[in-house]
């Protein structure tokens, strides 16, 4: 029975329902009008942020750097006139002239050669003394060769014949006193030692020095001892007694092969 009592409520007249809905709508509009305006005012403050973002836009200003590219291109055109072959023509004209002038200059330089050749014969003095090695030592060893390489200290040059005779006397003296080192003989060492001997006016030995080594210290020391122990040397000729001589003595060490 209670359910039946509710049914009559749905039979509300239409004008009343419209009035109710209208009042609800009015109340809603009033609420919106009151609370909706401050909501719009709260959204307005973010607008100034757009102004800050716009201030960062001026950064792409470095675009004018592209203007430098056209400035580099014009210098390349300046190099073209430098490669002109025109200045080479005068050089061709001067070359044949320089060759012709150099030819007589060479011809003129040739005549002085005989003057040098004329002064060269002064050196053959030691060649004359090459005949000394023909004398073998009595100890079955080759005799040393005496070469007169340095002239006297005075300005006057001695007679080559006198130097040759004095060199032969020294050669025979060294040949008689030479003894082959035992160690060098056992090992088959051979060679030639050139010793510079400084001889005083009366034949005394002042100094000795090795000019060229044989390659073996045993032979070098034996040559120095041979020359030093041979003094006093024979007195030079009278024409050489007032002069100090320097003589290079080649001491030859050579073993005789059995026949």
C-alpha positions as CSV (number, residue, x, y, z in Angstrom):
1,X,0.0,0.0,0.0
2,X,3.0,2.3,0.6
3,X,4.1,1.9,-2.9
4,X,0.8,2.9,-4.2
5,X,1.0,6.1,-2.2
6,X,4.2,7.2,-4.0
7,X,2.7,7.0,-7.5
8,X,0.6,10.1,-7.1
9,X,3.9,12.2,-6.6
10,X,4.9,11.8,-10.3
11,X,1.8,13.6,-11.3
12,X,3.4,17.0,-10.5
13,X,2.1,19.7,-12.8
14,X,4.5,20.8,-15.6
15,X,4.5,24.5,-14.6
16,X,5.9,23.6,-11.2
17,X,8.7,21.4,-12.7
18,X,9.7,24.3,-15.0
19,X,9.8,26.6,-12.1
20,X,12.0,24.3,-10.1
21,X,14.4,23.8,-12.9
22,X,14.6,27.5,-13.5
23,X,15.4,28.2,-9.9
24,X,18.2,25.6,-10.0
25,X,19.6,27.1,-13.1
26,X,19.5,30.6,-11.6
27,X,21.3,29.4,-8.5
28,X,23.9,27.7,-10.7
29,X,24.5,30.8,-12.7
30,X,24.8,32.8,-9.4
31,X,27.5,30.4,-8.2
32,X,29.3,30.5,-11.5
33,X,29.2,34.3,-11.6
34,X,30.6,34.5,-8.1
35,X,33.3,31.8,-8.1
36,X,34.1,31.7,-11.9
37,X,35.6,35.2,-12.1
38,X,38.4,34.7,-9.6
39,X,39.3,31.5,-11.5
40,X,39.9,33.5,-14.7
41,X,41.9,36.0,-12.8
42,X,44.2,33.3,-11.5
43,X,45.0,32.1,-15.0
44,X,46.1,35.6,-16.2
45,X,49.4,35.9,-14.2
46,X,51.4,33.3,-16.3
47,X,51.2,35.7,-19.3
48,X,54.5,37.5,-18.4
49,X,56.4,34.3,-18.9
50,X,56.1,34.7,-22.7
51,X,58.0,38.0,-22.5
52,X,61.0,36.3,-20.9
53,X,61.2,33.7,-23.6
54,X,61.2,36.3,-26.3
55,X,64.3,38.0,-24.8
56,X,66.4,34.9,-25.5
57,X,65.8,35.1,-29.3
58,X,68.6,37.6,-30.1
59,X,71.2,34.7,-29.7
60,X,71.3,33.7,-33.4
61,X,73.1,37.0,-34.2
62,X,76.4,35.3,-35.3
63,X,74.9,34.8,-38.8
64,X,77.1,37.7,-40.2
65,X,80.1,35.4,-40.0
66,X,79.2,34.2,-43.4
67,X,80.4,37.6,-44.8
68,X,84.0,36.6,-44.4
69,X,83.9,33.9,-47.1
70,X,83.7,36.2,-50.1
71,X,86.7,38.2,-48.7
72,X,89.1,35.1,-49.0
73,X,88.3,34.4,-52.7
74,X,89.8,37.6,-54.3
75,X,93.5,36.9,-53.2
76,X,93.6,33.8,-55.3
77,X,93.3,35.9,-58.5
78,X,96.4,37.9,-57.7
79,X,98.6,34.8,-58.2
80,X,97.8,34.5,-61.9
81,X,99.9,37.4,-63.2
82,X,103.0,36.0,-61.3
83,X,103.2,32.9,-63.5
84,X,104.0,34.9,-66.6
85,X,106.9,33.3,-68.6
86,X,108.0,36.7,-70.0
87,X,111.0,37.3,-67.7
88,X,112.6,34.0,-68.7
89,X,113.4,35.2,-72.2
90,X,116.4,37.4,-71.2
91,X,117.9,34.5,-69.2
92,X,118.1,32.5,-72.4
93,X,120.2,35.2,-74.1
94,X,122.7,35.3,-71.3
95,X,123.4,31.6,-71.1
96,X,125.4,31.2,-74.3
97,X,127.4,34.3,-73.5
98,X,128.5,32.9,-70.1
99,X,129.6,29.6,-71.6
100,X,131.8,31.3,-74.1
101,X,133.4,33.5,-71.5
102,X,134.1,30.6,-69.2
103,X,135.9,28.7,-71.9
104,X,138.7,31.2,-72.3
105,X,138.9,31.5,-68.6
106,X,139.6,27.8,-68.4
107,X,142.2,28.1,-71.1
108,X,143.9,30.8,-69.2
109,X,144.0,28.8,-66.0
110,X,145.8,25.9,-67.8
111,X,149.2,27.6,-68.4
112,X,149.9,28.0,-64.6
113,X,149.9,24.2,-64.4
114,X,153.5,23.9,-65.7
115,X,154.6,26.2,-63.0
116,X,153.3,23.8,-60.3
117,X,154.9,20.9,-62.2
118,X,158.2,22.7,-62.1
119,X,158.0,23.0,-58.4
120,X,157.0,19.3,-58.0
121,X,160.4,17.9,-59.0
122,X,161.7,19.1,-55.6
123,X,159.9,16.1,-53.9
124,X,161.5,13.3,-56.0
125,X,164.4,13.4,-53.5
126,X,162.9,10.6,-51.4
127,X,162.3,8.5,-54.5
128,X,166.0,8.3,-55.1
129,X,166.4,6.6,-51.7
130,X,164.1,3.7,-52.8
131,X,167.1,1.8,-54.0
132,X,168.0,1.1,-50.4
133,X,165.5,-1.8,-49.9
134,X,167.4,-4.0,-52.3
135,X,169.8,-4.8,-49.5
136,X,168.5,-7.8,-47.4
137,X,169.4,-8.1,-43.7
138,X,171.9,-10.7,-42.7
139,X,169.3,-12.2,-40.3
140,X,167.2,-13.4,-43.3
141,X,164.9,-10.4,-43.0
142,X,164.3,-7.5,-45.4
143,X,166.4,-4.4,-44.8
144,X,164.6,-1.2,-43.9
145,X,164.2,1.6,-46.4
146,X,165.3,5.1,-45.7
147,X,163.4,7.9,-47.2
148,X,164.4,11.6,-46.8
149,X,161.0,13.3,-46.5
150,X,161.8,16.5,-44.5
151,X,164.5,18.9,-45.6
152,X,166.9,20.7,-43.1
153,X,165.6,23.5,-40.9
154,X,167.7,26.1,-42.7
155,X,166.6,27.9,-45.8
156,X,169.3,26.3,-48.0
157,X,168.3,22.9,-49.4
158,X,171.0,20.2,-49.2
159,X,172.4,18.4,-52.2
160,X,170.2,15.4,-53.0
161,X,173.2,13.3,-53.6
162,X,174.5,13.9,-50.1
163,X,171.1,13.0,-48.7
164,X,171.0,9.8,-50.7
165,X,174.4,8.7,-49.4
166,X,173.5,9.4,-45.8
167,X,170.2,7.6,-46.2
168,X,171.9,4.5,-47.5
169,X,174.3,4.5,-44.5
170,X,171.3,4.5,-42.1
171,X,169.6,1.8,-44.1
172,X,172.6,-0.6,-43.8
173,X,172.9,0.3,-40.1
174,X,169.2,-0.6,-39.3
175,X,169.4,-3.7,-41.4
176,X,172.3,-5.1,-39.4
177,X,170.7,-4.4,-36.0
178,X,167.1,-5.5,-36.9
179,X,165.6,-8.5,-35.1
180,X,162.2,-9.9,-35.9
181,X,159.9,-10.1,-32.9
182,X,159.3,-13.8,-31.9
183,X,155.6,-13.3,-31.3
184,X,155.1,-11.7,-34.7
185,X,157.1,-14.4,-36.4
186,X,155.1,-17.2,-34.8
187,X,151.8,-15.6,-35.8
188,X,153.0,-14.5,-39.2
189,X,152.6,-10.8,-38.7
190,X,154.2,-8.6,-41.4
191,X,154.0,-4.9,-42.1
192,X,155.9,-1.6,-42.5
193,X,156.4,1.1,-39.8
194,X,157.4,4.6,-40.8
195,X,159.4,6.3,-38.1
196,X,160.3,10.0,-38.2
197,X,163.8,10.5,-36.8
198,X,165.2,13.9,-35.8
199,X,169.0,13.9,-36.1
200,X,171.2,16.6,-34.6
201,X,174.2,18.1,-36.3
202,X,176.7,15.4,-35.1
203,X,174.4,12.4,-35.7
204,X,172.7,12.3,-32.3
205,X,169.1,11.2,-32.2
206,X,166.9,13.9,-30.8
207,X,163.4,12.4,-31.1
208,X,161.5,9.5,-32.8
209,X,157.9,9.4,-33.7
210,X,155.7,6.8,-35.6
211,X,154.2,8.4,-38.7
212,X,152.4,5.3,-40.0
213,X,151.6,2.2,-38.0
214,X,151.9,-1.4,-39.3
215,X,148.7,-2.4,-37.6
216,X,150.5,-4.5,-35.0
217,X,151.7,-2.9,-31.8
218,X,154.6,-5.4,-31.4
219,X,156.1,-4.4,-34.8
220,X,155.6,-0.6,-34.0
221,X,157.4,-0.9,-30.7
222,X,160.2,-3.0,-32.2
223,X,160.7,-0.3,-34.9
224,X,161.0,2.5,-32.3
225,X,163.5,0.5,-30.2
226,X,165.5,-0.3,-33.4
227,X,165.9,3.3,-34.3
228,X,166.5,4.6,-30.8
229,X,169.1,1.9,-30.0
230,X,171.1,2.6,-33.2
231,X,172.4,6.0,-32.0
232,X,174.6,7.7,-32.3
233,X,174.0,7.5,-36.0
234,X,176.8,8.1,-38.5
235,X,177.8,11.7,-38.8
236,X,176.2,13.5,-41.7
237,X,178.5,14.8,-44.5
238,X,180.3,18.1,-43.8
239,X,177.7,20.0,-45.9
240,X,174.9,18.7,-43.5
241,X,176.7,18.9,-40.2
242,X,175.5,22.4,-39.5
243,X,171.9,21.5,-40.0
244,X,169.3,19.5,-38.0
245,X,167.7,16.8,-40.2
246,X,164.4,15.0,-40.0
247,X,164.3,11.7,-41.8
248,X,161.4,9.3,-42.2
249,X,162.7,5.7,-42.0
250,X,160.3,3.0,-43.2
251,X,161.1,-0.2,-41.2
252,X,160.0,-3.2,-43.1
253,X,159.0,-6.5,-41.3
254,X,158.7,-9.4,-43.8
255,X,159.1,-13.1,-43.2
256,X,161.0,-15.2,-45.7
257,X,159.1,-18.1,-47.1
258,X,160.9,-21.5,-47.1
259,X,162.1,-22.5,-50.6
